[in-house]
């Protein structure tokens, strides 16, 4: 469908359904798309992807991370004032 996210991992183009993507993380000059199956390394900036993905339910959870709101299972405040985000596949990531 037209709502799929096209990413380029090296020379290969992948088409991901937004629901497949758990979170997106900045890594130097790249952005990592984390799915349950694997991680795709894509050239680009988190800010540019944030604009593209906002309409698909992704929210900025941290200065270097976007999270798919539909995949959030739980939010727990931490003593330091940050947030612990549990995703619905069981993995836990930090938010702020």
N, C-alpha and C positions, 0 to 999 in steps of 0.2 A: 504493500500500500504506500501511498504518498507520505505517510507519517513516519516512514522509516528514516533512520539517521544514517547518512552515508559518511563513512570514515575511510581514510587511506592509511593502511598499516604497511609502510614500505611501498612496494609497487602494487599491492593488492587493495582493491576496493571492497569493503565489507558493508553490508546493509543490516543495521541492527534495529530491531523493534525497540522503541523507548522502554517498554516494560522489561526487556532483557538487561538493561543497564542498571546496575546497582548504584554506582557512583562514579564520578569523574574527578580525577586528581591531577593537579599541575605537577610536572616533573621537568625542571629546567626549561628547555625550549620545546618541550613536548607536553602532551596531555594524555593521561592514561584512562582508557575506558574500561572499567571493571565490570565484567559479566560473571555469572556463576561459573561459566565454563572456562574463561580465560581473560587475560588482560591484553588490550590492544593499545599499542603506543602510536600516537598520532601527532604529527607536527602541528603546532598552533599554540594559542594562548587560552587560558581558562576564561578570560574576559570575553573573548570572541565566542567561545562555545556557550558561555552563560547566556548571551543574547539569543543564540540559536535555540537553546534548550529550555528557556524560561517557559515558553508556551506549551512544552511537553511535560511540565510538572517537576522540573528540576529546580531546586532552591540552593542558594549559597549557604553552606553549613559551616564554612571555615574559609580563611583567606585563600586556601589552596584546594578547596574541595566543593563540588556540587553533588547534591544527593537527590536521587529520585524519590520524591515524596511518597509515591505509591508503594515503595519498598521499605519504608520505615515501619518497624514493628513497635519500637519503644524509644522514648527519650528520657534520659535520667540526668538531672543536674549533678555536677561533681563539686566537691568542696572548693575547688579553685575558681568556680564560676563558669566553667565550660559545660559542655553537654556531652554525654555518652550516647551515641546513636546506635541502637541495635537494628540491624536490617533483617528482613524476613527470611534470609537464608542462614541466619545465626551469627553472621560476623558483626563485630562491633568496631565502629570508627569514632574518632573524636570530632566534635563540633565545637563551635564557639559562639 
